[in-house]
Amino acid sequence: MPVVKRSVADKRAADPKYQELRKKLVSEWKGEMPAFADLGSAPEIIEEEAKSGLIESVYVVWEAWRDLDKQTRSELIVDAFREVKGEAKLAELMMAIGLTQAERARYSL
């Protein structure tokens, strides 16, 4: 069977909720202080670094994506990370996990 390659960004381009959440996550990551009244609380972004200083893992705790599946949350984090940090930093990232407050306890964050 042939391998099909596609861009996550292209796959989600037509999804307005995904694009809105991505824009707000990017704004928070850049410290632009967006208005979050329509999506609940602002996202909490946790970057875990290795001893080398590379960002290995990113956790984002955010109630706004309560209804999104884990794959979509991870894709959203990766898209936002790429936009904020660039392709070179993205190549270092090993894990991107999106959680709600209720799910957070399972990860000891």
Residue frames as qw, qx, qy, qz and C-alpha x, y, z in Angstrom:
[[0.000, 0.891, 0.454, 0.000, 0.00, 0.00, 0.00],
 [0.414, 0.534, -0.044, 0.736, 1.44, 3.44, -0.85],
 [0.347, -0.425, -0.432, 0.716, 2.36, 5.98, 1.81],
 [0.068, 0.818, 0.386, 0.420, 0.15, 9.06, 1.77],
 [0.402, -0.194, -0.286, 0.848, 1.72, 12.26, 3.04],
 [0.054, -0.795, -0.402, -0.450, -0.30, 15.29, 4.02],
 [0.169, 0.327, -0.350, 0.862, 0.17, 18.42, 6.05],
 [0.207, -0.492, -0.740, 0.408, -1.54, 18.69, 9.42],
 [0.032, 0.387, 0.094, -0.917, -1.94, 22.42, 8.79],
 [0.298, 0.041, -0.577, -0.759, -3.73, 21.71, 5.49],
 [0.303, -0.310, -0.900, -0.041, -5.91, 19.04, 7.13],
 [0.210, -0.584, -0.606, 0.497, -7.12, 21.53, 9.76],
 [0.144, 0.003, 0.179, 0.973, -7.20, 24.67, 7.57],
 [0.313, -0.374, -0.512, -0.707, -10.97, 24.52, 7.07],
 [0.514, -0.517, -0.666, 0.157, -11.82, 23.95, 10.73],
 [0.032, -0.774, 0.006, -0.632, -12.74, 27.35, 12.25],
 [0.709, -0.695, 0.016, -0.118, -12.64, 26.15, 15.89],
 [0.875, -0.091, 0.039, 0.474, -9.19, 24.64, 15.39],
 [0.438, 0.521, 0.051, 0.731, -7.92, 27.85, 13.79],
 [0.316, -0.822, -0.028, -0.473, -9.40, 30.00, 16.57],
 [0.828, -0.551, 0.049, 0.091, -7.78, 27.87, 19.28],
 [0.791, 0.144, 0.058, 0.592, -4.45, 27.85, 17.42],
 [0.188, 0.711, 0.034, 0.677, -4.50, 31.64, 17.10],
 [0.520, -0.787, 0.041, -0.330, -5.24, 32.08, 20.81],
 [0.906, -0.322, 0.053, 0.270, -2.58, 29.56, 21.84],
 [0.630, 0.377, 0.036, 0.679, 0.02, 31.33, 19.67],
 [0.081, -0.804, -0.007, -0.589, -0.95, 34.69, 21.20],
 [0.731, -0.672, 0.061, -0.097, -0.56, 33.32, 24.72],
 [0.892, -0.057, 0.061, 0.444, 2.78, 31.70, 23.86],
 [0.449, 0.499, 0.041, 0.740, 4.02, 35.03, 22.48],
 [0.295, -0.379, -0.473, 0.738, 2.75, 36.86, 25.57],
 [0.017, -0.270, -0.350, -0.897, 0.26, 38.98, 23.65],
 [0.133, 0.218, 0.658, -0.709, -2.47, 38.60, 26.30],
 [0.243, -0.243, -0.636, -0.691, -5.55, 37.80, 24.19],
 [0.555, -0.174, 0.264, -0.770, -9.10, 37.98, 25.52],
 [0.182, 0.055, -0.981, -0.046, -10.17, 34.54, 26.69],
 [0.463, 0.048, 0.435, -0.771, -13.69, 35.27, 27.91],
 [0.775, 0.241, -0.195, -0.551, -15.24, 33.24, 25.08],
 [0.759, 0.242, -0.604, -0.005, -13.02, 30.18, 25.61],
 [0.819, -0.522, -0.213, 0.108, -12.73, 29.97, 29.38],
 [0.491, -0.784, 0.229, 0.302, -9.42, 30.47, 31.11],
 [0.341, 0.792, -0.481, -0.155, -6.15, 31.15, 29.33],
 [0.945, 0.115, -0.292, 0.092, -3.98, 28.15, 28.48],
 [0.500, -0.754, 0.421, 0.067, -1.16, 27.22, 30.83],
 [0.773, 0.540, -0.327, 0.060, 1.91, 26.24, 28.79],
 [0.679, -0.609, 0.405, 0.068, 4.51, 24.04, 30.46],
 [0.665, 0.624, -0.410, 0.032, 7.79, 23.49, 28.59],
 [0.835, -0.471, 0.262, 0.110, 10.01, 20.73, 29.98],
 [0.380, 0.803, -0.458, -0.023, 13.68, 21.03, 29.09],
 [0.941, 0.000, -0.216, 0.261, 16.42, 18.42, 29.00],
 [0.611, -0.610, 0.056, 0.502, 19.74, 19.07, 30.75],
 [0.517, 0.130, 0.387, 0.752, 21.03, 20.23, 27.37],
 [0.092, 0.393, 0.107, -0.909, 18.44, 23.04, 27.34],
 [0.201, -0.083, -0.717, -0.662, 16.38, 21.53, 24.52],
 [0.604, -0.011, 0.274, -0.749, 12.62, 21.62, 24.94],
 [0.008, -0.071, 0.990, 0.123, 11.65, 17.94, 25.05],
 [0.074, -0.506, -0.859, -0.025, 8.01, 18.09, 26.09],
 [0.179, -0.151, 0.021, -0.972, 5.22, 20.63, 26.02],
 [0.081, -0.489, -0.854, 0.161, 2.06, 20.30, 28.08],
 [0.163, -0.232, -0.103, -0.953, -0.80, 22.74, 27.61],
 [0.042, -0.419, -0.833, 0.358, -3.54, 22.77, 30.24],
 [0.193, 0.057, -0.180, -0.963, -6.63, 24.46, 28.84],
 [0.412, 0.328, 0.730, -0.435, -10.34, 24.03, 29.39],
 [0.444, 0.534, -0.158, -0.702, -11.15, 25.39, 25.92],
 [0.470, 0.327, -0.727, -0.380, -10.36, 22.07, 24.29],
 [0.521, -0.118, 0.720, -0.444, -12.33, 19.85, 26.61],
 [0.803, 0.371, 0.299, -0.358, -14.34, 18.56, 23.61],
 [0.522, 0.672, -0.494, -0.182, -11.32, 17.89, 21.37],
 [0.990, -0.077, -0.075, 0.091, -9.71, 14.47, 21.11],
 [0.625, -0.629, 0.258, 0.383, -6.09, 14.03, 22.25],
 [0.649, 0.198, 0.435, 0.592, -4.74, 13.79, 18.69],
 [0.189, 0.833, 0.296, 0.429, -6.29, 17.12, 17.70],
 [0.426, -0.900, 0.034, 0.088, -4.95, 18.77, 20.87],
 [0.701, -0.353, 0.357, 0.506, -1.44, 17.53, 20.11],
 [0.512, 0.468, 0.428, 0.579, -1.66, 18.69, 16.50],
 [0.049, -0.950, -0.203, -0.232, -2.80, 22.10, 17.68],
 [0.560, -0.760, 0.185, 0.273, 0.14, 22.39, 20.10],
 [0.685, -0.049, 0.438, 0.580, 2.59, 21.34, 17.39],
 [0.337, 0.719, 0.380, 0.474, 1.15, 23.89, 14.93],
 [0.228, -0.966, -0.053, -0.105, 1.37, 26.67, 17.51],
 [0.698, -0.537, 0.277, 0.385, 4.86, 25.59, 18.64],
 [0.641, 0.265, 0.410, 0.593, 6.08, 25.67, 15.03],
 [0.157, 0.858, 0.263, 0.411, 4.69, 29.18, 14.52],
 [0.393, -0.915, 0.072, -0.051, 6.19, 30.54, 17.76],
 [0.644, -0.586, 0.426, 0.246, 9.51, 28.66, 18.02],
 [0.345, 0.675, -0.526, -0.386, 10.28, 27.74, 14.39],
 [0.910, 0.222, -0.303, -0.173, 11.04, 24.54, 12.49],
 [0.426, 0.451, -0.693, 0.367, 14.47, 23.98, 14.10],
 [0.300, -0.270, 0.644, -0.650, 13.00, 23.92, 17.64],
 [0.846, 0.055, 0.040, -0.529, 10.10, 21.78, 16.44],
 [0.744, 0.342, -0.574, -0.001, 12.59, 19.13, 15.31],
 [0.151, 0.329, -0.763, 0.536, 13.78, 18.87, 18.95],
 [0.593, -0.189, 0.293, -0.726, 10.28, 18.42, 20.40],
 [0.116, 0.096, -0.988, -0.029, 9.53, 14.85, 21.45],
 [0.126, -0.474, -0.866, 0.104, 6.08, 15.16, 23.00],
 [0.192, -0.158, -0.015, -0.968, 3.12, 17.57, 22.93],
 [0.209, -0.395, -0.890, 0.089, 0.18, 16.83, 25.22],
 [0.260, -0.362, -0.072, -0.892, -2.99, 18.86, 25.69],
 [0.291, -0.287, -0.858, 0.311, -4.87, 18.43, 28.96],
 [0.354, -0.733, -0.247, -0.525, -7.80, 19.85, 30.88],
 [0.244, -0.603, 0.513, -0.560, -7.49, 20.70, 34.57],
 [0.886, -0.214, 0.234, -0.339, -9.15, 17.39, 35.48],
 [0.937, 0.291, -0.139, 0.136, -6.69, 15.41, 33.34],
 [0.191, 0.809, -0.428, 0.355, -3.67, 17.32, 34.67],
 [0.627, -0.573, 0.450, -0.276, -3.41, 15.35, 37.92],
 [0.983, 0.095, 0.156, 0.033, -2.60, 12.14, 36.03],
 [0.688, 0.567, -0.143, 0.430, 0.59, 13.77, 34.74],
 [0.639, -0.536, -0.221, 0.506, 1.78, 15.19, 38.09],
 [0.364, 0.491, 0.131, 0.780, 2.03, 18.70, 36.66]]
